Amino acid sequence: MNKENMMTICLDNFDLDCTVEVPVGMFFELFAIMPNMIEKFGYEKSLEEYFEMLSGIKSDFENIKSLSWDRANEYEQQFLRRCQVVAMLGAHLQDIPLLLAGNGLVDCITSVGGVNVTEEVLDGSIPIEQFV
């Protein structure tokens, strides 16, 4: 995969000093289906799964050598998938902010219906004081 198709997810907000690099397309495909998955399994079961997965990630983290999808083996890719799921479940169930970065990420988020915060601030729709 090309670097421009990759993004990073920082898990600092999950009490884990870990940043993973995953394909942008995979992340947004998973992000699109996450609300349906939560609805299907229910809030309580989803929350239980979230805490179980987060605990597993914290215990497995020390054994992971590559945190980048394009250099990861099968076991490490499974770990990276769980990191994505935990980040999304945390955002949906616990209102934990997603910390994302990557080339072209703003364009990708905007294309799937996200708000371009920079444009919103510049045109006065969102007060700059929210970010200070």
NUPAMAR-903714 format. One record per atom (N, C-alpha, C, O): residue number from 1; residue in one letter; x, y, z; atom name. Coordinates in Angstrom, 3 decimals. Layout:
# NUPAMAR-903714
   k r       xx       yy       zz  a
 NUM A        X        Y        Z CA
...
# end
This chain:
# NUPAMAR-903714
   k r       xx       yy       zz  a
   1 M    0.834   -1.192    0.000  N
   1 M    0.000    0.000    0.000 CA
   1 M    0.876    1.251    0.000  C
   1 M    1.943    1.273    0.613  O
   2 N    0.421    2.268   -0.681  N
   2 N    1.152    3.524   -0.706 CA
   2 N    0.920    4.291    0.573  C
   2 N   -0.127    4.170    1.210  O
   3 K    1.917    5.087    0.944  N
   3 K    1.805    5.872    2.174 CA
   3 K    0.592    6.796    2.158  C
   3 K   -0.028    7.017    3.198  O
   4 E    0.248    7.335    0.998  N
   4 E   -0.886    8.259    0.951 CA
   4 E   -2.220    7.565    1.250  C
   4 E   -3.228    8.226    1.499  O
   5 N   -2.216    6.239    1.222  N
   5 N   -3.426    5.493    1.539 CA
   5 N   -3.459    5.028    2.994  C
   5 N   -4.358    4.286    3.391  O
   6 M   -2.490    5.458    3.778  N
   6 M   -2.389    5.042    5.169 CA
   6 M   -2.744    6.211    6.089  C
   6 M   -2.630    7.379    5.718  O
   7 M   -3.169    5.860    7.280  N
   7 M   -3.454    6.868    8.297 CA
   7 M   -2.991    6.345    9.644  C
   7 M   -2.809    5.140    9.820  O
   8 T   -2.803    7.239   10.584  N
   8 T   -2.420    6.822   11.928 CA
   8 T   -3.570    7.074   12.894  C
   8 T   -4.324    8.039   12.768  O
   9 I   -3.673    6.177   13.854  N
   9 I   -4.642    6.301   14.938 CA
   9 I   -3.844    6.299   16.224  C
   9 I   -3.153    5.325   16.526  O
  10 C   -3.929    7.360   16.974  N
  10 C   -3.241    7.470   18.252 CA
  10 C   -4.187    6.991   19.352  C
  10 C   -5.340    7.419   19.418  O
  11 L   -3.699    6.114   20.201  N
  11 L   -4.531    5.539   21.261 CA
  11 L   -4.227    6.133   22.642  C
  11 L   -4.539    5.525   23.666  O
  12 D   -3.620    7.314   22.662  N
  12 D   -3.335    7.988   23.937 CA
  12 D   -4.588    8.178   24.781  C
  12 D   -4.534    8.060   26.005  O
  13 N   -5.711    8.471   24.141  N
  13 N   -6.967    8.692   24.867 CA
  13 N   -7.518    7.418   25.504  C
  13 N   -8.512    7.460   26.228  O
  14 F   -6.874    6.293   25.232  N
  14 F   -7.312    5.004   25.773 CA
  14 F   -6.319    4.483   26.805  C
  14 F   -6.282    3.294   27.119  O
  15 D   -5.513    5.415   27.324  N
  15 D   -4.522    5.077   28.336 CA
  15 D   -3.491    4.081   27.796  C
  15 D   -3.047    3.179   28.506  O
  16 L   -3.126    4.264   26.538  N
  16 L   -2.181    3.378   25.876 CA
  16 L   -1.267    4.228   24.999  C
  16 L   -1.735    4.898   24.078  O
  17 D    0.017    4.202   25.276  N
  17 D    0.977    4.980   24.507 CA
  17 D    1.301    4.232   23.221  C
  17 D    2.346    3.591   23.103  O
  18 C    0.388    4.325   22.264  N
  18 C    0.476    3.517   21.053 CA
  18 C   -0.154    4.284   19.896  C
  18 C   -1.243    4.844   20.025  O
  19 T    0.549    4.301   18.761  N
  19 T    0.010    4.863   17.532 CA
  19 T    0.146    3.806   16.455  C
  19 T    1.238    3.285   16.228  O
  20 V   -0.953    3.486   15.789  N
  20 V   -0.948    2.453   14.762 CA
  20 V   -1.197    3.083   13.397  C
  20 V   -1.852    4.119   13.286  O
  21 E   -0.662    2.438   12.359  N
  21 E   -0.844    2.912   10.993 CA
  21 E   -1.644    1.863   10.228  C
  21 E   -1.249    0.701   10.142  O
  22 V   -2.772    2.295    9.677  N
  22 V   -3.693    1.381    8.988 CA
  22 V   -4.161    1.998    7.672  C
  22 V   -4.051    3.210    7.484  O
  23 P   -4.684    1.174    6.758  N
  23 P   -5.229    1.704    5.506 CA
  23 P   -6.459    2.595    5.759  C
  23 P   -7.348    2.238    6.532  O
  24 V   -6.489    3.729    5.108  N
  24 V   -7.594    4.682    5.255 CA
  24 V   -8.921    4.034    4.874  C
  24 V   -9.911    4.165    5.595  O
  25 G   -8.940    3.338    3.747  N
  25 G  -10.184    2.731    3.272 CA
  25 G  -10.756    1.736    4.260  C
  25 G  -11.965    1.714    4.490  O
  26 M   -9.899    0.911    4.850  N
  26 M  -10.354   -0.079    5.824 CA
  26 M  -10.970    0.610    7.039  C
  26 M  -12.016    0.194    7.538  O
  27 F  -10.314    1.661    7.503  N
  27 F  -10.812    2.378    8.675 CA
  27 F  -12.204    2.938    8.416  C
  27 F  -13.097    2.782    9.249  O
  28 F  -12.400    3.588    7.272  N
  28 F  -13.687    4.223    7.002 CA
  28 F  -14.777    3.221    6.643  C
  28 F  -15.955    3.480    6.888  O
  29 E  -14.404    2.080    6.066  N
  29 E  -15.400    1.027    5.860 CA
  29 E  -15.908    0.524    7.202  C
  29 E  -17.111    0.347    7.398  O
  30 L  -14.991    0.300    8.109  N
  30 L  -15.359   -0.157    9.446 CA
  30 L  -16.156    0.922   10.189  C
  30 L  -17.121    0.623   10.893  O
  31 F  -15.741    2.160   10.020  N
  31 F  -16.428    3.274   10.679 CA
  31 F  -17.880    3.376   10.207  C
  31 F  -18.776    3.693   10.990  O
  32 A  -18.100    3.104    8.927  N
  32 A  -19.450    3.209    8.359 CA
  32 A  -20.395    2.150    8.913  C
  32 A  -21.590    2.406    9.061  O
  33 I  -19.871    0.961    9.222  N
  33 I  -20.747   -0.107    9.701 CA
  33 I  -20.841   -0.184   11.225  C
  33 I  -21.667   -0.926   11.756  O
  34 M  -20.004    0.573   11.928  N
  34 M  -19.969    0.486   13.388 CA
  34 M  -21.315    0.799   14.054  C
  34 M  -21.712    0.059   14.955  O
  35 P  -22.035    1.850   13.662  N
  35 P  -23.335    2.105   14.314 CA
  35 P  -24.307    0.932   14.175  C
  35 P  -25.036    0.614   15.114  O
  36 N  -24.318    0.286   12.997  N
  36 N  -25.195   -0.874   12.799 CA
  36 N  -24.773   -2.042   13.677  C
  36 N  -25.620   -2.765   14.202  O
  37 M  -23.468   -2.231   13.839  N
  37 M  -22.977   -3.313   14.694 CA
  37 M  -23.390   -3.076   16.145  C
  37 M  -23.824   -4.000   16.833  O
  38 I  -23.254   -1.838   16.602  N
  38 I  -23.642   -1.506   17.977 CA
  38 I  -25.130   -1.737   18.165  C
  38 I  -25.552   -2.291   19.181  O
  39 E  -25.925   -1.317   17.196  N
  39 E  -27.379   -1.514   17.279 CA
  39 E  -27.724   -2.998   17.302  C
  39 E  -28.592   -3.429   18.061  O
  40 K  -27.043   -3.774   16.470  N
  40 K  -27.314   -5.204   16.378 CA
  40 K  -26.991   -5.917   17.702  C
  40 K  -27.781   -6.736   18.172  O
  41 F  -25.837   -5.609   18.297  N
  41 F  -25.417   -6.292   19.516 CA
  41 F  -25.979   -5.644   20.781  C
  41 F  -26.033   -6.275   21.837  O
  42 G  -26.392   -4.396   20.670  N
  42 G  -26.910   -3.675   21.822 CA
  42 G  -25.805   -2.924   22.547  C
  42 G  -24.633   -3.298   22.494  O
  43 Y  -26.199   -1.870   23.216  N
  43 Y  -25.250   -0.997   23.892 CA
  43 Y  -24.446   -1.748   24.952  C
  43 Y  -23.217   -1.672   24.964  O
  44 E  -25.125   -2.469   25.837  N
  44 E  -24.443   -3.152   26.951 CA
  44 E  -23.436   -4.182   26.458  C
  44 E  -22.309   -4.229   26.952  O
  45 K  -23.825   -5.004   25.495  N
  45 K  -22.925   -6.030   24.956 CA
  45 K  -21.755   -5.372   24.220  C
  45 K  -20.621   -5.840   24.319  O
  46 S  -22.021   -4.306   23.493  N
  46 S  -20.964   -3.588   22.776 CA
  46 S  -19.973   -2.974   23.761  C
  46 S  -18.764   -3.009   23.534  O
  47 L  -20.485   -2.417   24.846  N
  47 L  -19.615   -1.832   25.866 CA
  47 L  -18.763   -2.913   26.529  C
  47 L  -17.579   -2.703   26.795  O
  48 E  -19.360   -4.047   26.789  N
  48 E  -18.625   -5.176   27.373 CA
  48 E  -17.505   -5.629   26.426  C
  48 E  -16.376   -5.857   26.860  O
  49 E  -17.822   -5.756   25.143  N
  49 E  -16.826   -6.146   24.145 CA
  49 E  -15.713   -5.103   24.039  C
  49 E  -14.540   -5.449   23.897  O
  50 Y  -16.087   -3.837   24.110  N
  50 Y  -15.116   -2.754   24.049 CA
  50 Y  -14.095   -2.883   25.174  C
  50 Y  -12.891   -2.838   24.921  O
  51 F  -14.558   -3.041   26.410  N
  51 F  -13.641   -3.142   27.536 CA
  51 F  -12.781   -4.408   27.457  C
  51 F  -11.607   -4.394   27.827  O
  52 E  -13.369   -5.487   26.976  N
  52 E  -12.617   -6.736   26.833 CA
  52 E  -11.514   -6.586   25.769  C
  52 E  -10.378   -7.012   25.977  O
  53 M  -11.865   -5.979   24.636  N
  53 M  -10.882   -5.765   23.578 CA
  53 M   -9.782   -4.807   24.011  C
  53 M   -8.608   -5.034   23.721  O
  54 L  -10.157   -3.739   24.701  N
  54 L   -9.171   -2.767   25.178 CA
  54 L   -8.193   -3.434   26.134  C
  54 L   -6.987   -3.203   26.057  O
  55 S   -8.705   -4.246   27.020  N
  55 S   -7.841   -4.980   27.947 CA
  55 S   -6.891   -5.905   27.187  C
  55 S   -5.708   -5.986   27.516  O
  56 G   -7.403   -6.595   26.180  N
  56 G   -6.577   -7.472   25.361 CA
  56 G   -5.493   -6.722   24.609  C
  56 G   -4.363   -7.198   24.501  O
  57 I   -5.828   -5.562   24.093  N
  57 I   -4.845   -4.741   23.378 CA
  57 I   -3.736   -4.309   24.330  C
  57 I   -2.556   -4.366   23.985  O
  58 K   -4.119   -3.878   25.521  N
  58 K   -3.113   -3.446   26.494 CA
  58 K   -2.174   -4.586   26.877  C
  58 K   -0.977   -4.369   27.066  O
  59 S   -2.709   -5.790   26.991  N
  59 S   -1.849   -6.915   27.371 CA
  59 S   -1.009   -7.414   26.189  C
  59 S    0.103   -7.899   26.397  O
  60 D   -1.512   -7.305   24.959  N
  60 D   -0.781   -7.782   23.788 CA
  60 D    0.233   -6.775   23.251  C
  60 D    1.151   -7.143   22.518  O
  61 F    0.070   -5.518   23.613  N
  61 F    0.869   -4.432   23.047 CA
  61 F    2.374   -4.695   23.134  C
  61 F    3.100   -4.435   22.174  O
  62 E    2.840   -5.194   24.245  N
  62 E    4.276   -5.418   24.443 CA
  62 E    4.840   -6.446   23.471  C
  62 E    6.039   -6.422   23.195  O
  63 N    4.019   -7.345   22.945  N
  63 N    4.485   -8.410   22.054 CA
  63 N    4.405   -8.038   20.576  C
  63 N    4.794   -8.833   19.721  O
  64 I    3.912   -6.855   20.266  N
  64 I    3.741   -6.437   18.877 CA
  64 I    4.992   -5.699   18.413  C
  64 I    5.406   -4.711   19.019  O
  65 K    5.580   -6.186   17.343  N
  65 K    6.814   -5.572   16.836 CA
  65 K    6.526   -4.475   15.812  C
  65 K    7.223   -3.461   15.781  O
  66 S    5.500   -4.669   14.970  N
  66 S    5.183   -3.676   13.954 CA
  66 S    3.778   -3.116   14.185  C
  66 S    2.804   -3.860   14.295  O
  67 L    3.705   -1.800   14.254  N
  67 L    2.420   -1.129   14.419 CA
  67 L    1.953   -0.500   13.111  C
  67 L    1.055    0.342   13.100  O
  68 S    2.574   -0.919   12.009  N
  68 S    2.214   -0.425   10.684 CA
  68 S    1.670   -1.572    9.847  C
  68 S    2.301   -2.623    9.734  O
  69 W    0.500   -1.365    9.262  N
  69 W   -0.190   -2.402    8.489 CA
  69 W    0.694   -2.964    7.378  C
  69 W    0.720   -4.177    7.168  O
  70 D    1.411   -2.110    6.673  N
  70 D    2.171   -2.582    5.519 CA
  70 D    3.429   -3.364    5.890  C
  70 D    4.071   -3.939    5.011  O
  71 R    3.794   -3.398    7.174  N
  71 R    4.948   -4.185    7.617 CA
  71 R    4.542   -5.274    8.616  C
  71 R    5.397   -6.004    9.118  O
  72 A    3.262   -5.382    8.900  N
  72 A    2.782   -6.298    9.936 CA
  72 A    2.569   -7.708    9.395  C
  72 A    2.202   -7.903    8.237  O
  73 N    2.810   -8.683   10.269  N
  73 N    2.464  -10.060    9.919 CA
  73 N    0.982  -10.271   10.238  C
  73 N    0.304   -9.341   10.675  O
  74 E    0.483  -11.477   10.024  N
  74 E   -0.947  -11.745   10.210 CA
  74 E   -1.412  -11.467   11.645  C
  74 E   -2.474  -10.882   11.854  O
  75 Y   -0.618  -11.886   12.622  N
  75 Y   -0.968  -11.663   14.031 CA
  75 Y   -1.010  -10.164   14.347  C
  75 Y   -1.913   -9.686   15.033  O
  76 E   -0.023   -9.438   13.836  N
  76 E    0.032   -7.996   14.072 CA
  76 E   -1.114   -7.270   13.370  C
  76 E   -1.644   -6.293   13.899  O
  77 Q   -1.499   -7.737   12.187  N
  77 Q   -2.641   -7.128   11.497 CA
  77 Q   -3.932   -7.351   12.283  C
  77 Q   -4.799   -6.477   12.319  O
  78 Q   -4.058   -8.502   12.900  N
  78 Q   -5.224   -8.758   13.754 CA
  78 Q   -5.231   -7.772   14.923  C
  78 Q   -6.285   -7.244   15.280  O
  79 F   -4.077   -7.522   15.513  N
  79 F   -3.950   -6.541   16.590 CA
  79 F   -4.360   -5.150   16.096  C
  79 F   -5.086   -4.434   16.786  O
  80 L   -3.895   -4.769   14.901  N
  80 L   -4.212   -3.454   14.342 CA
  80 L   -5.707   -3.309   14.062  C
  80 L   -6.265   -2.226   14.237  O
  81 R   -6.359   -4.390   13.628  N
  81 R   -7.818   -4.359   13.431 CA
  81 R   -8.522   -4.104   14.760  C
  81 R   -9.453   -3.302   14.836  O
  82 R   -8.069   -4.794   15.807  N
  82 R   -8.690   -4.605   17.125 CA
  82 R   -8.473   -3.176   17.620  C
  82 R   -9.352   -2.610   18.271  O
  83 C   -7.325   -2.593   17.323  N
  83 C   -7.081   -1.197   17.707 CA
  83 C   -8.080   -0.268   17.036  C
  83 C   -8.593    0.656   17.666  O
  84 Q   -8.358   -0.511   15.758  N
  84 Q   -9.342    0.306   15.041 CA
  84 Q  -10.729    0.165   15.661  C
  84 Q  -11.432    1.155   15.861  O
  85 V  -11.111   -1.062   15.958  N
  85 V  -12.435   -1.316   16.535 CA
  85 V  -12.547   -0.639   17.900  C
  85 V  -13.566   -0.020   18.207  O
  86 V  -11.507   -0.755   18.709  N
  86 V  -11.527   -0.122   20.037 CA
  86 V  -11.645    1.390   19.909  C
  86 V  -12.407    2.022   20.642  O
  87 A  -10.893    1.970   18.980  N
  87 A  -10.965    3.424   18.786 CA
  87 A  -12.381    3.849   18.404  C
  87 A  -12.903    4.832   18.930  O
  88 M  -12.998    3.105   17.489  N
  88 M  -14.349    3.449   17.053 CA
  88 M  -15.394    3.205   18.132  C
  88 M  -16.282    4.032   18.342  O
  89 L  -15.290    2.074   18.814  N
  89 L  -16.242    1.806   19.900 CA
  89 L  -16.109    2.850   20.994  C
  89 L  -17.109    3.312   21.542  O
  90 G  -14.872    3.223   21.314  N
  90 G  -14.659    4.266   22.312 CA
  90 G  -15.278    5.581   21.890  C
  90 G  -15.858    6.291   22.712  O
  91 A  -15.158    5.908   20.617  N
  91 A  -15.752    7.149   20.104 CA
  91 A  -17.268    7.090   20.171  C
  91 A  -17.907    8.063   20.572  O
  92 H  -17.854    5.964   19.784  N
  92 H  -19.312    5.834   19.755 CA
  92 H  -19.922    5.654   21.148  C
  92 H  -20.952    6.254   21.457  O
  93 L  -19.295    4.836   21.980  N
  93 L  -19.905    4.463   23.262 CA
  93 L  -19.462    5.338   24.436  C
  93 L  -20.214    5.522   25.394  O
  94 Q  -18.253    5.872   24.362  N
  94 Q  -17.694    6.608   25.489 CA
  94 Q  -17.380    8.070   25.156  C
  94 Q  -16.866    8.802   26.002  O
  95 D  -17.687    8.493   23.937  N
  95 D  -17.381    9.853   23.466 CA
  95 D  -15.901   10.196   23.601  C
  95 D  -15.547   11.331   23.917  O
  96 I  -15.041    9.209   23.361  N
  96 I  -13.602    9.436   23.390 CA
  96 I  -13.194    9.963   22.015  C
  96 I  -13.462    9.319   21.001  O
  97 P  -12.548   11.130   21.974  N
  97 P  -12.175   11.701   20.676 CA
  97 P  -11.203   10.805   19.914  C
  97 P  -10.276   10.235   20.491  O
  98 L  -11.431   10.693   18.616  N
  98 L  -10.500    9.978   17.752 CA
  98 L   -9.326   10.896   17.434  C
  98 L   -9.523   12.053   17.065  O
  99 L   -8.114   10.385   17.575  N
  99 L   -6.915   11.133   17.225 CA
  99 L   -6.347   10.512   15.955  C
  99 L   -5.646    9.501   16.002  O
 100 L   -6.659   11.131   14.823  N
 100 L   -6.318   10.595   13.514 CA
 100 L   -5.396   11.543   12.777  C
 100 L   -5.474   12.759   12.955  O
 101 A   -4.515   10.987   11.942  N
 101 A   -3.644   11.801   11.105 CA
 101 A   -3.347   11.028    9.831  C
 101 A   -3.416    9.799    9.800  O
 102 G   -3.014   11.771    8.780  N
 102 G   -2.628   11.130    7.529 CA
 102 G   -2.776   12.054    6.347  C
 102 G   -3.588   12.979    6.359  O
 103 N   -1.980   11.793    5.319  N
 103 N   -2.057   12.583    4.087 CA
 103 N   -3.409   12.370    3.430  C
 103 N   -3.833   11.232    3.227  O
 104 G   -4.075   13.438    3.102  N
 104 G   -5.351   13.352    2.416 CA
 104 G   -6.514   12.959    3.312  C
 104 G   -7.620   12.727    2.824  O
 105 L   -6.279   12.882    4.619  N
 105 L   -7.323   12.444    5.536 CA
 105 L   -8.490   13.431    5.592  C
 105 L   -9.647   13.013    5.646  O
 106 V   -8.205   14.713    5.580  N
 106 V   -9.271   15.723    5.621 CA
 106 V  -10.172   15.580    4.400  C
 106 V  -11.396   15.641    4.510  O
 107 D   -9.553   15.391    3.233  N
 107 D  -10.349   15.221    2.014 CA
 107 D  -11.210   13.970    2.096  C
 107 D  -12.369   13.975    1.679  O
 108 C  -10.634   12.894    2.638  N
 108 C  -11.383   11.641    2.756 CA
 108 C  -12.562   11.807    3.709  C
 108 C  -13.671   11.368    3.405  O
 109 I  -12.332   12.433    4.850  N
 109 I  -13.403   12.649    5.829 CA
 109 I  -14.497   13.533    5.239  C
 109 I  -15.685   13.265    5.415  O
 110 T  -14.091   14.579    4.544  N
 110 T  -15.059   15.472    3.919 CA
 110 T  -15.874   14.735    2.859  C
 110 T  -17.077   14.962    2.729  O
 111 S  -15.217   13.850    2.100  N
 111 S  -15.918   13.131    1.026 CA
 111 S  -16.943   12.138    1.561  C
 111 S  -17.899   11.804    0.861  O
 112 V  -16.758   11.657    2.803  N
 112 V  -17.739   10.726    3.375 CA
 112 V  -18.768   11.446    4.238  C
 112 V  -19.534   10.812    4.964  O
 113 G  -18.781   12.767    4.154  N
 113 G  -19.816   13.524    4.845 CA
 113 G  -19.370   14.190    6.123  C
 113 G  -20.190   14.741    6.857  O
 114 G  -18.073   14.147    6.399  N
 114 G  -17.567   14.796    7.608 CA
 114 G  -17.454   16.293    7.413  C
 114 G  -17.535   16.791    6.290  O
 115 V  -17.270   17.001    8.497  N
 115 V  -17.152   18.453    8.475 CA
 115 V  -15.683   18.827    8.347  C
 115 V  -14.838   18.270    9.049  O
 116 N  -15.374   19.759    7.464  N
 116 N  -14.034   20.308    7.378 CA
 116 N  -13.963   21.422    8.419  C
 116 N  -14.400   22.547    8.178  O
 117 V  -13.405   21.087    9.574  N
 117 V  -13.398   22.009   10.707 CA
 117 V  -12.674   23.296   10.364  C
 117 V  -13.114   24.373   10.764  O
 118 T  -11.574   23.208    9.635  N
 118 T  -10.821   24.420    9.273 CA
 118 T  -11.708   25.386    8.502  C
 118 T  -11.744   26.577    8.810  O
 119 E  -12.426   24.879    7.500  N
 119 E  -13.315   25.746    6.722 CA
 119 E  -14.434   26.308    7.593  C
 119 E  -14.799   27.476    7.461  O
 120 E  -14.977   25.480    8.480  N
 120 E  -16.061   25.927    9.362 CA
 120 E  -15.584   27.042   10.294  C
 120 E  -16.315   28.001   10.544  O
 121 V  -14.356   26.914   10.806  N
 121 V  -13.811   27.963   11.684 CA
 121 V  -13.560   29.227   10.879  C
 121 V  -13.913   30.324   11.312  O
 122 L  -12.952   29.077    9.708  N
 122 L  -12.630   30.246    8.893 CA
 122 L  -13.867   31.011    8.438  C
 122 L  -13.838   32.238    8.343  O
 123 D  -14.956   30.294    8.158  N
 123 D  -16.154   31.018    7.729 CA
 123 D  -17.037   31.446    8.904  C
 123 D  -18.112   32.011    8.702  O
 124 G  -16.581   31.174   10.137  N
 124 G  -17.293   31.647   11.320 CA
 124 G  -18.399   30.742   11.820  C
 124 G  -19.098   31.098   12.769  O
 125 S  -18.580   29.564   11.200  N
 125 S  -19.638   28.654   11.637 CA
 125 S  -19.335   28.007   12.982  C
 125 S  -20.243   27.730   13.766  O
 126 I  -18.064   27.770   13.240  N
 126 I  -17.634   27.202   14.532 CA
 126 I  -16.697   28.216   15.172  C
 126 I  -15.711   28.614   14.553  O
 127 P  -16.983   28.643   16.405  N
 127 P  -16.119   29.642   17.056 CA
 127 P  -14.732   29.060   17.342  C
 127 P  -14.608   27.935   17.826  O
 128 I  -13.701   29.838   17.039  N
 128 I  -12.316   29.414   17.274 CA
 128 I  -12.071   29.144   18.759  C
 128 I  -11.175   28.375   19.107  O
 129 E  -12.862   29.772   19.640  N
 129 E  -12.682   29.596   21.081 CA
 129 E  -12.865   28.147   21.521  C
 129 E  -12.370   27.764   22.581  O
 130 Q  -13.568   27.330   20.728  N
 130 Q  -13.773   25.933   21.068 CA
 130 Q  -12.460   25.153   21.060  C
 130 Q  -12.361   24.098   21.687  O
 131 F  -11.461   25.661   20.358  N
 131 F  -10.221   24.928   20.183 CA
 131 F   -9.077   25.499   21.001  C
 131 F   -7.948   25.016   20.912  O
 132 V   -9.351   26.506   21.786  N
 132 V   -8.305   27.148   22.592 CA
 132 V   -8.349   26.664   24.008  C
 132 V   -7.543   27.094   24.833  O
# end
